[in-house]
Amino acid sequence: MNQPIMEIICVGNELLIGKTLNTNAQWLAKRATTLGIAVERITVVGDEVDKIATVIQEALRRKPKFIITTGGLGPTFDDKTLQGIAKALNRKLEVDEKALEMVKEKYDTYFKEGKIEKVELTPPRVKMATLPKGAEPLPNPVGTAPGVKLDVEGTSLIALPGVPREMEAIFEESVVPLLKKAGKVMFFETSIHADGIMESTLAPLIDRVMHDNPYVYIKSHPKGEERKPHIEVHFSTTAKNSKTAKNRLGKAIIQLSELVQKNGGKIRVLKKKPNSV
């Protein structure tokens, strides 16, 4: 079944030097997958306008349905994602009145809560409302910098903040509806445990089951040691409804279980049922 394609681009020097763990990429990939979107590439790039522009252009040439960037939307000098996007698209940066009102409303709230002494739209604050021409600001329910959405020749290019809480909140509120509309299928998964069989022995058995069950993807994850093999076997599929998914996964699990047992291994089926998020 054909799925819409997504690429994820994470911006930040802190990711490249290992200071910050890239949890945003893992969260986005998992969330998009559960919504029936196929994530085909995750790229990490530093805080340089030219490099950001280059990876954006490269991604656009592959024509995915969605490109999501994280990081680089704040008020500081090294928040350069929107500059990179503007350069990639050859568009001017301009203050967006809707985005500026979003930012002002946030600072009004901070003032009322006693977090700041006065409401002042300083250049760094206005910077968060300075978007590539034609962009649509996305409300940030928990932070200040709006998200940004642009439509580029069939691709939805969406820029989200790097702060995980803000990124997740904008994604759930403004991006999930777009993905659900495009996806039209859901992701289902379940796992079993195989004991007493080496992964090298298990591999051709998995290949055979995947050949016989083309809609099911199976991946082994060793958890034990060579002398005492203990392997989690993860099954996943995309389908329009849970009944179809459970039938596909059930058939594949039964076939692999029988093959493992014939090769001297033991199967332990986890109690949880195939699930979708």
C-alpha positions in Angstrom: 0.0 0.0 0.0 1.5 3.4 -1.0 2.1 5.7 1.9 2.8 9.5 1.9 6.5 10.1 2.4 8.0 12.4 5.0 11.6 13.6 5.6 12.7 15.1 8.9 15.5 17.7 9.2 16.8 18.5 12.6 18.8 21.8 13.0 21.3 22.5 15.7 25.0 22.4 16.4 24.2 20.8 19.8 23.0 17.7 18.0 26.2 17.4 15.9 28.6 17.6 18.8 26.6 15.2 20.9 25.6 17.7 23.6 21.9 17.1 23.0 20.3 13.7 22.4 18.0 13.9 19.3 14.8 12.8 20.9 12.8 15.0 18.5 13.7 12.9 15.6 12.7 9.7 17.4 9.4 11.1 18.6 8.5 12.6 15.2 9.4 9.4 13.3 7.3 7.2 15.7 4.4 9.6 15.7 4.3 10.0 11.9 4.6 6.2 11.4 1.6 5.6 13.6 -0.4 8.0 11.5 0.4 6.0 8.3 3.2 8.2 7.0 6.5 6.6 5.8 9.5 8.4 7.2 12.3 7.8 4.6 15.1 10.1 5.7 16.3 11.9 8.9 19.0 14.6 8.4 20.9 16.6 11.0 22.4 19.9 10.0 24.2 22.7 11.9 23.1 26.3 12.5 24.4 27.6 9.1 22.1 29.3 6.6 23.8 27.9 3.5 23.8 24.3 4.9 20.2 24.5 6.0 19.2 25.8 2.6 21.1 23.0 0.9 19.4 20.2 2.8 16.0 21.8 2.3 16.6 21.9 -1.5 17.9 18.4 -1.6 14.8 17.1 0.2 12.4 19.1 -2.0 14.0 17.6 -5.1 12.9 14.1 -3.8 9.3 15.5 -3.6 8.1 14.0 -0.3 4.6 14.8 0.8 6.0 16.3 4.0 9.2 17.9 5.2 9.4 18.7 8.9 12.2 20.7 10.4 12.9 21.0 14.1 15.0 23.7 15.9 16.2 27.2 15.0 13.0 29.2 15.4 13.9 31.2 18.5 15.1 34.8 19.1 18.8 34.2 19.3 21.5 34.8 16.7 22.0 31.1 16.0 18.3 30.4 15.3 18.6 30.4 11.5 16.2 27.8 10.2 13.8 30.3 8.7 16.6 32.1 7.0 17.8 28.8 5.5 14.3 28.0 4.3 13.9 31.5 2.7 17.2 31.1 0.9 16.3 27.6 -0.3 13.0 28.8 -1.7 14.5 32.2 -2.9 11.9 34.0 -0.9 12.2 37.2 1.1 11.9 37.2 4.9 9.2 39.6 6.1 7.3 40.3 9.4 4.1 38.4 9.3 1.3 40.3 11.1 -0.5 37.2 12.2 2.7 35.7 13.6 3.6 39.0 15.3 0.2 39.1 17.0 0.8 35.5 18.3 4.2 36.6 19.7 2.7 39.7 21.3 -0.1 37.7 22.9 2.5 35.5 24.5 4.4 38.4 26.0 1.1 40.0 27.2 0.5 36.7 29.0 4.0 36.6 30.5 3.5 40.3 31.7 0.2 39.4 33.4 1.8 36.4 35.1 4.6 38.7 36.4 7.3 36.9 34.3 8.5 40.1 32.6 8.3 43.8 33.6 6.9 45.2 30.4 5.7 44.1 27.0 8.2 45.2 24.4 8.6 43.9 20.9 12.3 44.0 20.7 14.2 42.9 17.5 14.9 39.4 18.9 11.2 39.0 19.6 10.1 40.3 16.2 12.6 37.9 14.7 10.3 35.0 15.8 7.5 36.5 13.6 9.7 37.2 10.6 8.8 34.4 8.1 9.5 33.5 4.5 7.1 35.3 2.2 3.9 33.3 1.9 4.4 31.2 5.0 1.5 30.4 7.4 2.3 30.7 11.2 1.1 27.8 13.4 0.1 28.6 17.0 2.4 27.5 19.7 0.3 26.4 22.7 3.1 26.2 25.2 5.9 28.5 24.0 6.5 31.7 22.1 7.9 31.0 18.6 5.1 30.0 16.2 5.6 27.0 13.9 5.6 27.7 10.2 4.0 26.0 7.2 4.7 26.5 3.5 3.3 24.7 0.5 6.0 24.1 -2.1 4.9 22.3 -5.3 3.0 19.5 -3.6 5.2 19.3 -0.5 4.1 20.7 2.9 7.2 22.2 4.5 6.7 22.6 8.2 9.1 24.2 10.7 8.8 23.4 14.4 10.7 24.6 17.4 13.4 22.5 18.9 12.1 22.6 22.5 10.4 19.1 22.7 7.3 20.3 24.6 6.7 23.1 22.0 7.5 20.9 19.1 5.1 18.1 20.3 2.3 20.6 21.1 2.3 22.3 17.7 2.6 18.9 16.0 -0.4 17.5 17.8 -2.6 20.6 17.2 -1.6 21.7 13.7 0.2 18.9 11.9 -1.6 15.7 13.0 -4.8 16.8 11.1 -2.7 17.2 7.9 -1.1 13.8 8.3 -4.4 12.0 9.1 -5.9 13.5 5.9 -3.0 12.4 3.8 -2.3 9.0 5.4 -5.7 7.3 5.3 -4.0 4.2 6.8 -2.8 3.3 10.3 0.3 1.7 11.6 -0.1 -1.5 13.7 2.6 -3.4 15.5 3.3 -6.3 17.9 6.2 -8.4 19.1 7.1 -11.9 20.1 10.2 -13.3 21.8 12.3 -16.1 20.3 14.6 -18.0 22.7 17.2 -20.7 21.9 17.8 -19.8 18.3 20.7 -17.7 16.9 19.9 -14.6 14.9 21.8 -15.9 12.0 19.5 -19.0 12.0 16.4 -16.8 12.5 17.3 -14.4 9.6 16.4 -16.7 6.7 13.2 -17.7 8.4 12.2 -14.0 8.7 13.0 -13.5 5.0 10.8 -16.4 4.1 7.8 -15.2 6.2 8.2 -11.6 4.8 8.2 -13.1 1.3 5.0 -15.0 2.0 3.4 -12.0 3.8 4.4 -9.0 1.7 2.4 -6.4 3.7 4.2 -7.3 7.0 7.6 -6.0 8.0 9.6 -8.1 10.5 12.7 -7.0 12.4 14.7 -8.9 14.9 16.2 -7.2 18.0 18.8 -9.3 19.9 18.3 -8.9 23.7 20.5 -11.7 25.0 24.0 -13.1 24.4 25.4 -15.4 21.7 25.6 -18.3 24.2 22.0 -17.7 25.4 20.1 -16.1 22.5 17.0 -14.1 23.4 15.5 -12.1 20.5 12.6 -9.7 20.3 10.9 -10.1 16.9 8.9 -7.0 15.9 6.0 -7.3 13.4 4.4 -4.2 11.8 2.0 -3.4 9.0 -0.2 -0.5 7.7 -3.8 -1.1 7.1 -7.1 0.8 6.8 -8.6 -1.1 9.8 -7.6 -3.1 12.8 -9.2 -6.4 11.6 -7.1 -6.5 8.4 -4.0 -5.6 10.4 -4.6 -8.3 13.0 -5.2 -10.9 10.3 -2.0 -10.1 8.6 0.1 -10.0 11.7 -1.5 -13.2 13.1 -0.8 -15.1 10.0 2.9 -14.0 9.9 3.4 -14.7 13.6 2.0 -18.3 13.3 4.2 -19.0 10.3 7.3 -17.7 11.9 6.6 -19.5 15.2 6.2 -22.8 13.5 9.5 -22.3 11.6 11.4 -21.3 14.8 10.1 -24.3 16.7 11.2 -26.6 13.8 14.7 -25.2 14.2 14.9 -25.9 17.9 13.8 -22.5 19.2 11.0 -21.5 21.5 8.5 -18.7 21.0 6.9 -16.6 23.7 4.0 -14.5 22.6 3.6 -11.2 24.4 0.3 -10.6 26.0 -0.3 -7.3 24.4 -2.4 -7.3 21.2 -1.4 -5.7 17.9 -1.8 -2.0 18.5 -2.0 1.3 16.7 -1.5 4.8 18.1 
